Amino acid sequence: MMAGVALSSPATVAEPVDSPSRRAWRRLKKRRGAMFGLIVIVALIALAICADLVSPHDPIKQSYSAVRKAPSLQHWFGTDELGRDVLARIIFGTRASLSAGIISVGIAMLLGVPLGLIAGYCGGFIDALISRFTDAMLACPFLILAIALAAFLGPSLGNAMIAIGVTAMPVFIRLTRGQVMGIAVETYVEAARAIGNPPWRIAVRHILPNVLPQLLVQITLTIASAIIAEASLSFLGLGQQPPAPSWGSMLNSAQRFLTNAPWMAVWPGLSIFISVLAFNLLGDGLRDALDPKNR
C-alpha cells in the first residue's frame, strides 16, 4: 500500500493594504491640473536648490556695457538697468520666493494650529478669547497687515517672512478650530475619553491627525498667497534688499523702463504667475483627492 503524500496548501500571498494615502494619490494622479502644479513646484524647488549650478551668470554682477540689452543668445532673458542678467536673477529670486512661502506658512502653522486646537477642544472662555483675537486680525486685510508688520520690524527678507507668517496665522486658527469642533463629537473620540485618556492625548493622538488633510490643502493655498505677499513687500522695499534678487524688487526696478525694456517686467511677473498658479492647482487637486466623499 502506497503511503499517502500530504499535499501542502499553497502559501497565501498577503495583498497590499489599500491605505487612504494610496487612494488619495490615485485620485490626485487623475487630475491633470494638480499634476501639472506638482511638476512645476518640484521644478521650482530643484531650481532654487541648484541655482548656483544652473545659473548662467552672477545675479549681482553689473556690466555697464550691457545695460538693458534685449534677449539674445548671451542673455536669454535680457539684462536690467545695471547690466545684470535677468535669467540669473530670476533663478536666484526663486530662492527668496519659495523660502518666504514655505517658512512664513511654517510660522503660521506653528502659531495657529495649537491655538485652534486648544480653542476647538477646550471651548468656553478660552475659545471665546482666541476667537475674538482671530476675528480682530481677520478684520484687517491680509496684505495691509503684512505691510504694517514688515514696516514695524524693518526691511529684510527675514522680517517679511515673520510678518507674512503672523498675518496668515488666523486662517489656520479658524480652520483648525472648526475641524476640531466637528471631530470632537465623533464616536471614537468619546470612546477614547471613556477609557480614561487625558485631554492632551485625545487632542494630539485622535483629533489632530484627522485635521491634517484639511491643513495640507490650506498650506498649499497659503503658500501661493505668501509668494504674492513677499513679492508685494519686496516691490515696496520691505522684503529682500538689493542687490539680492527678488521677483518683487525686479518688478519695482522694471516699472521705470516698461517702454524701453519690457522684458525686465515680463519675466518676473510671469514667474510669480506660474508659481502661484501651480500651488493653487495643487491645492484644488488635494482638496478633491483628500475628500472621503470622492470615489
Short mmCIF file of the C-alpha atoms (twelve columns), coordinates in Angstrom:
data_MODEL
# 
_entry.id   MODEL 
# 
loop_
_atom_site.group_PDB 
_atom_site.id 
_atom_site.type_symbol 
_atom_site.label_atom_id 
_atom_site.label_alt_id 
_atom_site.label_comp_id 
_atom_site.label_asym_id 
_atom_site.label_seq_id 
_atom_site.Cartn_x 
_atom_site.Cartn_y 
_atom_site.Cartn_z 
_atom_site.pdbx_PDB_model_num 
ATOM 1   C CA . MET A 1   0.000   0.000   0.000   1 
ATOM 2   C CA . MET A 2   1.490   3.309   -1.061  1 
ATOM 3   C CA . ALA A 3   1.922   5.895   1.620   1 
ATOM 4   C CA . GLY A 4   -0.289  8.879   1.169   1 
ATOM 5   C CA . VAL A 5   1.511   12.036  0.279   1 
ATOM 6   C CA . ALA A 6   0.391   15.065  2.240   1 
ATOM 7   C CA . LEU A 7   -0.266  17.955  -0.050  1 
ATOM 8   C CA . SER A 8   0.513   21.290  1.474   1 
ATOM 9   C CA . SER A 9   -1.820  24.113  0.680   1 
ATOM 10  C CA . PRO A 10  -0.324  26.930  -1.379  1 
ATOM 11  C CA . ALA A 11  1.054   29.842  0.633   1 
ATOM 12  C CA . THR A 12  -1.337  32.687  0.922   1 
ATOM 13  C CA . VAL A 13  0.030   35.879  -0.543  1 
ATOM 14  C CA . ALA A 14  -0.933  38.884  1.524   1 
ATOM 15  C CA . GLU A 15  -2.482  41.568  -0.599  1 
ATOM 16  C CA . PRO A 16  -1.228  45.112  -0.036  1 
ATOM 17  C CA . VAL A 17  -3.494  47.176  2.128   1 
ATOM 18  C CA . ASP A 18  -5.255  49.927  0.207   1 
ATOM 19  C CA . SER A 19  -4.483  52.767  2.602   1 
ATOM 20  C CA . PRO A 20  -6.236  56.170  2.459   1 
ATOM 21  C CA . SER A 21  -2.990  57.797  1.298   1 
ATOM 22  C CA . ARG A 22  -2.771  55.443  -1.682  1 
ATOM 23  C CA . ARG A 23  -6.377  56.094  -2.628  1 
ATOM 24  C CA . ALA A 24  -5.771  59.828  -2.378  1 
ATOM 25  C CA . TRP A 25  -2.660  59.561  -4.556  1 
ATOM 26  C CA . ARG A 26  -4.599  57.635  -7.217  1 
ATOM 27  C CA . ARG A 27  -7.305  60.293  -7.230  1 
ATOM 28  C CA . LEU A 28  -4.690  63.041  -7.394  1 
ATOM 29  C CA . LYS A 29  -2.954  61.457  -10.394 1 
ATOM 30  C CA . LYS A 30  -6.208  61.599  -12.347 1 
ATOM 31  C CA . ARG A 31  -6.313  65.398  -12.070 1 
ATOM 32  C CA . ARG A 32  -4.141  66.882  -14.763 1 
ATOM 33  C CA . GLY A 33  -4.152  70.371  -13.301 1 
ATOM 34  C CA . ALA A 34  -2.920  69.137  -9.932  1 
ATOM 35  C CA . MET A 35  -0.172  67.036  -11.512 1 
ATOM 36  C CA . PHE A 36  0.914   69.995  -13.628 1 
ATOM 37  C CA . GLY A 37  1.105   72.103  -10.477 1 
ATOM 38  C CA . LEU A 38  3.075   69.403  -8.666  1 
ATOM 39  C CA . ILE A 39  5.587   69.108  -11.523 1 
ATOM 40  C CA . VAL A 40  6.062   72.887  -11.626 1 
ATOM 41  C CA . ILE A 41  6.545   73.050  -7.844  1 
ATOM 42  C CA . VAL A 42  9.129   70.250  -7.892  1 
ATOM 43  C CA . ALA A 43  10.936  72.013  -10.747 1 
ATOM 44  C CA . LEU A 44  10.952  75.319  -8.842  1 
ATOM 45  C CA . ILE A 45  12.320  73.640  -5.717  1 
ATOM 46  C CA . ALA A 46  15.056  71.930  -7.742  1 
ATOM 47  C CA . LEU A 47  15.855  75.236  -9.447  1 
ATOM 48  C CA . ALA A 48  16.150  77.018  -6.108  1 
ATOM 49  C CA . ILE A 49  18.408  74.314  -4.656  1 
ATOM 50  C CA . CYS A 50  20.648  74.087  -7.721  1 
ATOM 51  C CA . ALA A 51  20.674  77.804  -8.558  1 
ATOM 52  C CA . ASP A 52  24.464  78.025  -8.263  1 
ATOM 53  C CA . LEU A 53  24.867  75.214  -10.798 1 
ATOM 54  C CA . VAL A 54  22.276  76.193  -13.419 1 
ATOM 55  C CA . SER A 55  22.595  79.972  -13.368 1 
ATOM 56  C CA . PRO A 56  24.452  81.187  -16.483 1 
ATOM 57  C CA . HIS A 57  25.742  84.386  -14.832 1 
ATOM 58  C CA . ASP A 58  26.322  86.009  -11.465 1 
ATOM 59  C CA . PRO A 59  22.982  87.584  -10.471 1 
ATOM 60  C CA . ILE A 60  24.560  90.673  -8.863  1 
ATOM 61  C CA . LYS A 61  27.413  91.266  -11.319 1 
ATOM 62  C CA . GLN A 62  26.977  94.588  -13.111 1 
ATOM 63  C CA . SER A 63  28.082  95.374  -16.659 1 
ATOM 64  C CA . TYR A 64  27.591  98.926  -17.878 1 
ATOM 65  C CA . SER A 65  28.342  97.839  -21.429 1 
ATOM 66  C CA . ALA A 66  25.257  95.582  -21.387 1 
ATOM 67  C CA . VAL A 67  22.645  97.905  -19.875 1 
ATOM 68  C CA . ARG A 68  19.053  96.971  -20.854 1 
ATOM 69  C CA . LYS A 69  20.100  94.623  -23.622 1 
ATOM 70  C CA . ALA A 70  17.290  92.739  -25.332 1 
ATOM 71  C CA . PRO A 71  17.117  88.939  -25.031 1 
ATOM 72  C CA . SER A 72  19.910  87.264  -27.006 1 
ATOM 73  C CA . LEU A 73  21.951  84.078  -27.076 1 
ATOM 74  C CA . GLN A 74  24.271  85.506  -24.420 1 
ATOM 75  C CA . HIS A 75  21.477  86.789  -22.184 1 
ATOM 76  C CA . TRP A 76  18.350  84.696  -22.829 1 
ATOM 77  C CA . PHE A 77  16.039  86.943  -20.785 1 
ATOM 78  C CA . GLY A 78  17.922  90.175  -21.479 1 
ATOM 79  C CA . THR A 79  19.608  92.449  -18.933 1 
ATOM 80  C CA . ASP A 80  18.365  95.081  -16.479 1 
ATOM 81  C CA . GLU A 81  19.202  98.748  -15.901 1 
ATOM 82  C CA . LEU A 82  22.588  97.821  -14.378 1 
ATOM 83  C CA . GLY A 83  23.553  95.223  -16.970 1 
ATOM 84  C CA . ARG A 84  22.738  92.251  -14.724 1 
ATOM 85  C CA . ASP A 85  21.465  89.064  -16.336 1 
ATOM 86  C CA . VAL A 86  17.690  88.794  -15.845 1 
ATOM 87  C CA . LEU A 87  17.640  84.995  -16.134 1 
ATOM 88  C CA . ALA A 88  20.214  84.636  -13.351 1 
ATOM 89  C CA . ARG A 89  18.232  86.972  -11.123 1 
ATOM 90  C CA . ILE A 90  15.009  85.055  -11.859 1 
ATOM 91  C CA . ILE A 91  16.705  81.786  -10.889 1 
ATOM 92  C CA . PHE A 92  18.129  83.141  -7.635  1 
ATOM 93  C CA . GLY A 93  14.898  85.013  -6.936  1 
ATOM 94  C CA . THR A 94  13.176  81.633  -6.800  1 
ATOM 95  C CA . ARG A 95  15.005  81.012  -3.532  1 
ATOM 96  C CA . ALA A 96  13.597  84.138  -1.923  1 
ATOM 97  C CA . SER A 97  10.037  83.483  -3.086  1 
ATOM 98  C CA . LEU A 98  9.919   79.809  -2.106  1 
ATOM 99  C CA . SER A 99  11.685  80.484  1.194   1 
ATOM 100 C CA . ALA A 100 9.194   83.211  2.016   1 
ATOM 101 C CA . GLY A 101 6.273   80.985  1.091   1 
ATOM 102 C CA . ILE A 102 7.391   77.868  2.955   1 
ATOM 103 C CA . ILE A 103 8.918   79.467  6.056   1 
ATOM 104 C CA . SER A 104 6.143   82.006  6.577   1 
ATOM 105 C CA . VAL A 105 3.480   79.296  6.285   1 
ATOM 106 C CA . GLY A 106 5.503   77.200  8.728   1 
ATOM 107 C CA . ILE A 107 5.403   80.103  11.190  1 
ATOM 108 C CA . ALA A 108 1.657   80.477  10.663  1 
ATOM 109 C CA . MET A 109 1.120   76.762  11.336  1 
ATOM 110 C CA . LEU A 110 3.308   76.670  14.446  1 
ATOM 111 C CA . LEU A 111 1.317   79.551  15.905  1 
ATOM 112 C CA . GLY A 112 -2.145  78.915  14.517  1 
ATOM 113 C CA . VAL A 113 -2.669  75.150  14.721  1 
ATOM 114 C CA . PRO A 114 -2.048  74.823  18.504  1 
ATOM 115 C CA . LEU A 115 -4.284  77.819  19.226  1 
ATOM 116 C CA . GLY A 116 -7.039  76.438  17.006  1 
ATOM 117 C CA . LEU A 117 -6.695  73.006  18.612  1 
ATOM 118 C CA . ILE A 118 -6.972  74.475  22.106  1 
ATOM 119 C CA . ALA A 119 -9.916  76.700  21.161  1 
ATOM 120 C CA . GLY A 120 -11.876 73.936  19.453  1 
ATOM 121 C CA . TYR A 121 -11.296 71.276  22.101  1 
ATOM 122 C CA . CYS A 122 -11.496 73.318  25.306  1 
ATOM 123 C CA . GLY A 123 -14.312 75.678  24.357  1 
ATOM 124 C CA . GLY A 124 -15.734 78.109  26.872  1 
ATOM 125 C CA . PHE A 125 -13.812 81.238  27.829  1 
ATOM 126 C CA . ILE A 126 -10.601 80.085  26.124  1 
ATOM 127 C CA . ASP A 127 -12.428 79.526  22.845  1 
ATOM 128 C CA . ALA A 128 -14.106 82.927  23.083  1 
ATOM 129 C CA . LEU A 129 -10.814 84.694  23.809  1 
ATOM 130 C CA . ILE A 130 -8.927  83.055  20.928  1 
ATOM 131 C CA . SER A 131 -11.867 83.516  18.558  1 
ATOM 132 C CA . ARG A 132 -12.177 87.243  19.285  1 
ATOM 133 C CA . PHE A 133 -8.428  87.657  18.769  1 
ATOM 134 C CA . THR A 134 -8.736  85.843  15.446  1 
ATOM 135 C CA . ASP A 135 -11.697 87.968  14.372  1 
ATOM 136 C CA . ALA A 136 -9.771  91.132  15.186  1 
ATOM 137 C CA . MET A 137 -6.850  90.055  12.986  1 
ATOM 138 C CA . LEU A 138 -9.124  88.944  10.147  1 
ATOM 139 C CA . ALA A 139 -10.822 92.358  10.219  1 
ATOM 140 C CA . CYS A 140 -7.620  93.820  8.724   1 
ATOM 141 C CA . PRO A 141 -6.845  92.974  5.075   1 
ATOM 142 C CA . PHE A 142 -4.086  90.380  4.782   1 
ATOM 143 C CA . LEU A 143 -1.669  92.456  2.704   1 
ATOM 144 C CA . ILE A 144 -2.228  95.699  4.643   1 
ATOM 145 C CA . LEU A 145 -1.471  93.975  7.941   1 
ATOM 146 C CA . ALA A 146 1.628   92.296  6.472   1 
ATOM 147 C CA . ILE A 147 2.922   95.658  5.210   1 
ATOM 148 C CA . ALA A 148 2.338   97.251  8.610   1 
ATOM 149 C CA . LEU A 149 4.160   94.469  10.458  1 
ATOM 150 C CA . ALA A 150 7.046   94.424  7.975   1 
ATOM 151 C CA . ALA A 151 7.446   98.199  8.258   1 
ATOM 152 C CA . PHE A 152 7.446   97.914  12.055  1 
ATOM 153 C CA . LEU A 153 10.034  95.118  12.095  1 
ATOM 154 C CA . GLY A 154 12.281  96.657  9.446   1 
ATOM 155 C CA . PRO A 155 13.032  95.907  5.793   1 
ATOM 156 C CA . SER A 156 14.572  92.453  5.321   1 
ATOM 157 C CA . LEU A 157 13.548  89.082  3.956   1 
ATOM 158 C CA . GLY A 158 13.532  87.507  7.426   1 
ATOM 159 C CA . ASN A 159 11.247  90.166  8.851   1 
ATOM 160 C CA . ALA A 160 8.991   89.860  5.808   1 
ATOM 161 C CA . MET A 161 8.647   86.120  6.494   1 
ATOM 162 C CA . ILE A 162 7.705   86.817  10.116  1 
ATOM 163 C CA . ALA A 163 5.178   89.452  9.073   1 
ATOM 164 C CA . ILE A 164 3.562   87.160  6.497   1 
ATOM 165 C CA . GLY A 165 3.527   84.230  8.933   1 
ATOM 166 C CA . VAL A 166 1.852   86.209  11.716  1 
ATOM 167 C CA . THR A 167 -0.662  87.660  9.265   1 
ATOM 168 C CA . ALA A 168 -1.558  84.205  7.886   1 
ATOM 169 C CA . MET A 169 -1.933  82.707  11.376  1 
ATOM 170 C CA . PRO A 170 -5.699  83.479  11.820  1 
ATOM 171 C CA . VAL A 171 -6.565  81.347  8.781   1 
ATOM 172 C CA . PHE A 172 -5.052  78.271  10.430  1 
ATOM 173 C CA . ILE A 173 -6.622  79.089  13.798  1 
ATOM 174 C CA . ARG A 174 -10.103 79.272  12.305  1 
ATOM 175 C CA . LEU A 175 -9.677  76.193  10.106  1 
ATOM 176 C CA . THR A 176 -8.253  74.056  12.932  1 
ATOM 177 C CA . ARG A 177 -10.902 75.209  15.401  1 
ATOM 178 C CA . GLY A 178 -13.761 74.388  13.050  1 
ATOM 179 C CA . GLN A 179 -12.406 70.949  12.204  1 
ATOM 180 C CA . VAL A 180 -11.700 70.107  15.841  1 
ATOM 181 C CA . MET A 181 -15.210 71.081  16.940  1 
ATOM 182 C CA . GLY A 182 -16.661 68.699  14.367  1 
ATOM 183 C CA . ILE A 183 -14.303 65.809  15.167  1 
ATOM 184 C CA . ALA A 184 -14.547 66.145  18.966  1 
ATOM 185 C CA . VAL A 185 -18.116 64.770  18.971  1 
ATOM 186 C CA . GLU A 186 -17.279 61.652  16.940  1 
ATOM 187 C CA . THR A 187 -17.802 58.234  18.495  1 
ATOM 188 C CA . TYR A 188 -14.132 57.229  18.559  1 
ATOM 189 C CA . VAL A 189 -13.259 60.414  20.455  1 
ATOM 190 C CA . GLU A 190 -15.978 59.689  23.004  1 
ATOM 191 C CA . ALA A 191 -14.635 56.145  23.339  1 
ATOM 192 C CA . ALA A 192 -11.099 57.432  23.901  1 
ATOM 193 C CA . ARG A 193 -12.421 59.767  26.562  1 
ATOM 194 C CA . ALA A 194 -14.444 56.992  28.207  1 
ATOM 195 C CA . ILE A 195 -11.435 54.701  28.696  1 
ATOM 196 C CA . GLY A 196 -9.589  57.418  30.590  1 
ATOM 197 C CA . ASN A 197 -7.305  59.102  28.019  1 
ATOM 198 C CA . PRO A 198 -6.188  62.557  29.190  1 
ATOM 199 C CA . PRO A 199 -7.416  65.534  27.139  1 
ATOM 200 C CA . TRP A 200 -3.984  66.327  25.671  1 
ATOM 201 C CA . ARG A 201 -3.630  62.761  24.389  1 
ATOM 202 C CA . ILE A 202 -7.073  62.798  22.814  1 
ATOM 203 C CA . ALA A 203 -6.340  66.116  21.111  1 
ATOM 204 C CA . VAL A 204 -2.900  65.107  19.807  1 
ATOM 205 C CA . ARG A 205 -3.376  61.409  19.036  1 
ATOM 206 C CA . HIS A 206 -7.021  61.183  17.954  1 
ATOM 207 C CA . ILE A 207 -8.144  64.626  16.749  1 
ATOM 208 C CA . LEU A 208 -5.096  66.320  15.208  1 
ATOM 209 C CA . PRO A 209 -4.290  63.510  12.679  1 
ATOM 210 C CA . ASN A 210 -7.804  63.856  11.260  1 
ATOM 211 C CA . VAL A 211 -7.319  67.589  10.773  1 
ATOM 212 C CA . LEU A 212 -4.088  67.193  8.778   1 
ATOM 213 C CA . PRO A 213 -5.710  66.584  5.338   1 
ATOM 214 C CA . GLN A 214 -7.563  69.905  5.515   1 
ATOM 215 C CA . LEU A 215 -4.421  71.622  6.793   1 
ATOM 216 C CA . LEU A 216 -2.416  70.206  3.886   1 
ATOM 217 C CA . VAL A 217 -4.811  71.776  1.399   1 
ATOM 218 C CA . GLN A 218 -4.700  75.099  3.248   1 
ATOM 219 C CA . ILE A 219 -0.881  75.023  3.298   1 
ATOM 220 C CA . THR A 220 -0.623  74.900  -0.493  1 
ATOM 221 C CA . LEU A 221 -3.132  77.716  -0.932  1 
ATOM 222 C CA . THR A 222 -1.482  79.879  1.733   1 
ATOM 223 C CA . ILE A 223 1.973   79.394  0.184   1 
ATOM 224 C CA . ALA A 224 0.580   80.903  -3.023  1 
ATOM 225 C CA . SER A 225 -0.711  83.906  -1.067  1 
ATOM 226 C CA . ALA A 226 2.617   84.198  0.758   1 
ATOM 227 C CA . ILE A 227 4.542   84.315  -2.532  1 
ATOM 228 C CA . ILE A 228 2.366   87.210  -3.691  1 
ATOM 229 C CA . ALA A 229 2.784   88.927  -0.323  1 
ATOM 230 C CA . GLU A 230 6.583   88.573  -0.427  1 
ATOM 231 C CA . ALA A 231 6.675   89.985  -3.956  1 
ATOM 232 C CA . SER A 232 4.499   92.899  -2.826  1 
ATOM 233 C CA . LEU A 233 6.716   93.633  0.184   1 
ATOM 234 C CA . SER A 234 9.853   93.445  -1.966  1 
ATOM 235 C CA . PHE A 235 8.193   95.732  -4.508  1 
ATOM 236 C CA . LEU A 236 7.669   98.269  -1.718  1 
ATOM 237 C CA . GLY A 237 11.219  97.853  -0.420  1 
ATOM 238 C CA . LEU A 238 10.220  95.946  2.730   1 
ATOM 239 C CA . GLY A 239 11.371  92.466  1.667   1 
ATOM 240 C CA . GLN A 240 14.560  91.202  0.045   1 
ATOM 241 C CA . GLN A 241 17.042  94.074  -0.061  1 
ATOM 242 C CA . PRO A 242 19.185  94.971  -3.100  1 
ATOM 243 C CA . PRO A 243 21.387  93.771  -4.637  1 
ATOM 244 C CA . ALA A 244 19.977  90.344  -3.665  1 
ATOM 245 C CA . PRO A 245 17.471  89.290  -6.349  1 
ATOM 246 C CA . SER A 246 13.747  89.053  -5.700  1 
ATOM 247 C CA . TRP A 247 10.868  88.915  -8.153  1 
ATOM 248 C CA . GLY A 248 9.087   91.788  -6.410  1 
ATOM 249 C CA . SER A 249 12.122  94.075  -6.360  1 
ATOM 250 C CA . MET A 250 12.758  93.250  -10.019 1 
ATOM 251 C CA . LEU A 251 9.253   94.466  -10.849 1 
ATOM 252 C CA . ASN A 252 9.919   97.627  -8.871  1 
ATOM 253 C CA . SER A 253 13.037  98.332  -10.935 1 
ATOM 254 C CA . ALA A 254 11.271  97.456  -14.187 1 
ATOM 255 C CA . GLN A 255 8.383   99.909  -13.780 1 
ATOM 256 C CA . ARG A 256 10.590  102.795 -14.961 1 
ATOM 257 C CA . PHE A 257 11.565  101.000 -18.171 1 
ATOM 258 C CA . LEU A 258 8.325   99.398  -19.357 1 
ATOM 259 C CA . THR A 259 8.535   101.105 -22.735 1 
ATOM 260 C CA . ASN A 260 12.241  100.670 -23.462 1 
ATOM 261 C CA . ALA A 261 12.855  97.287  -21.782 1 
ATOM 262 C CA . PRO A 262 9.572   95.403  -21.259 1 
ATOM 263 C CA . TRP A 263 11.410  92.103  -20.697 1 
ATOM 264 C CA . MET A 264 12.531  93.390  -17.307 1 
ATOM 265 C CA . ALA A 265 8.911   93.193  -16.097 1 
ATOM 266 C CA . VAL A 266 7.634   90.280  -18.183 1 
ATOM 267 C CA . TRP A 267 9.866   87.560  -16.741 1 
ATOM 268 C CA . PRO A 268 9.488   88.238  -13.004 1 
ATOM 269 C CA . GLY A 269 5.753   88.790  -13.457 1 
ATOM 270 C CA . LEU A 270 5.448   85.534  -15.376 1 
ATOM 271 C CA . SER A 271 7.456   83.719  -12.684 1 
ATOM 272 C CA . ILE A 272 5.089   84.932  -9.958  1 
ATOM 273 C CA . PHE A 273 2.066   83.970  -12.061 1 
ATOM 274 C CA . ILE A 274 3.297   80.434  -12.818 1 
ATOM 275 C CA . SER A 275 4.378   79.663  -9.249  1 
ATOM 276 C CA . VAL A 276 1.124   80.936  -7.715  1 
ATOM 277 C CA . LEU A 277 -0.916  79.079  -10.334 1 
ATOM 278 C CA . ALA A 278 0.982   75.845  -9.596  1 
ATOM 279 C CA . PHE A 279 0.299   75.996  -5.855  1 
ATOM 280 C CA . ASN A 280 -3.365  76.850  -6.415  1 
ATOM 281 C CA . LEU A 281 -3.828  73.978  -8.872  1 
ATOM 282 C CA . LEU A 282 -2.162  71.564  -6.462  1 
ATOM 283 C CA . GLY A 283 -4.308  72.834  -3.602  1 
ATOM 284 C CA . ASP A 284 -7.520  72.349  -5.597  1 
ATOM 285 C CA . GLY A 285 -6.424  68.845  -6.579  1 
ATOM 286 C CA . LEU A 286 -5.558  67.941  -2.999  1 
ATOM 287 C CA . ARG A 287 -8.935  69.210  -1.812  1 
ATOM 288 C CA . ASP A 288 -10.689 66.795  -4.174  1 
ATOM 289 C CA . ALA A 289 -8.286  63.898  -3.625  1 
ATOM 290 C CA . LEU A 290 -8.419  64.046  0.161   1 
ATOM 291 C CA . ASP A 291 -12.210 64.345  0.313   1 
ATOM 292 C CA . PRO A 292 -13.506 60.959  1.542   1 
ATOM 293 C CA . LYS A 293 -16.781 61.539  -0.316  1 
ATOM 294 C CA . ASN A 294 -14.975 61.309  -3.676  1 
ATOM 295 C CA . ARG A 295 -14.638 57.819  -5.119  1 
# 
